[in-house]
Amino acid sequence: MQHLKVFVKQDCPNCPAAKNMADEFPETEVYDIEQAEGLAEAAFYSVLCTPSIIIVDDQGREVRAWRCTVPTSKDIAACI
């Protein structure tokens, strides 16, 4: 089953919108890139800006990603 990984940081003006949109999907993990765990996960997926949303499969492989932008719920639903 695919799920979302959402990368945010405290002072990002678009991150609240990304978190709100991601809340619509049950399988979502939110990472704060200013925390060690979030930064490590961001480095693994080559996340260089926030917000970034990545759909991954059961093995953690990237299926689709939106970096530095907030996709619509419809965009995400079409990929899951």
C-alpha positions in Angstrom: 0.0 0.0 0.0 1.3 3.5 -0.8 1.5 6.3 1.7 2.5 9.9 2.0 5.6 11.4 3.5 5.2 15.2 4.1 8.3 17.3 4.8 7.7 20.6 6.6 9.5 23.1 8.8 8.3 25.7 11.3 8.7 29.0 9.4 7.5 27.7 6.0 4.5 29.7 4.8 3.1 26.9 2.6 3.6 24.1 5.1 0.3 24.5 7.0 -1.6 24.0 3.7 0.5 20.9 2.9 -0.2 19.4 6.3 -3.9 20.2 6.0 -4.1 18.6 2.6 -2.2 15.5 3.7 -4.6 15.1 6.7 -7.2 14.0 4.1 -5.2 10.7 3.6 -5.0 8.0 6.3 -1.5 6.8 5.6 0.5 10.0 6.1 3.8 10.6 8.0 4.8 14.2 8.7 8.5 15.0 9.1 9.9 18.3 10.5 13.2 18.8 8.7 14.5 20.8 11.6 14.5 17.6 13.7 17.1 14.9 13.4 14.6 12.2 12.2 13.0 14.5 9.7 16.3 15.7 8.4 17.6 12.1 7.9 14.4 11.1 6.1 14.6 14.3 3.9 18.2 13.5 3.0 17.2 9.9 2.0 14.5 11.2 -0.4 16.6 14.2 -1.6 14.2 16.7 -0.2 15.8 20.2 -0.5 12.9 22.4 0.2 9.5 22.6 2.0 6.8 21.7 1.7 7.6 18.5 -0.1 5.2 15.5 -0.4 6.3 12.1 -1.5 4.2 9.0 -2.2 6.1 5.9 -1.4 5.3 2.2 -1.8 5.5 -0.5 0.8 9.3 -0.8 0.3 9.8 2.9 0.8 10.5 3.6 -2.9 9.4 6.9 -4.3 6.4 6.6 -6.6 5.6 10.3 -7.1 6.8 13.5 -5.5 6.0 17.2 -5.3 8.9 19.2 -4.1 8.6 22.9 -3.0 4.9 22.9 -3.8 1.5 21.8 -2.5 -0.4 19.5 -4.8 -4.2 19.3 -4.8 -5.9 16.4 -3.0 -7.1 15.3 -6.5 -3.5 15.1 -7.7 -2.5 12.9 -4.9 -5.6 10.7 -5.0 -4.9 10.1 -8.7 -1.5 8.6 -7.8 -2.5 6.5 -4.8 
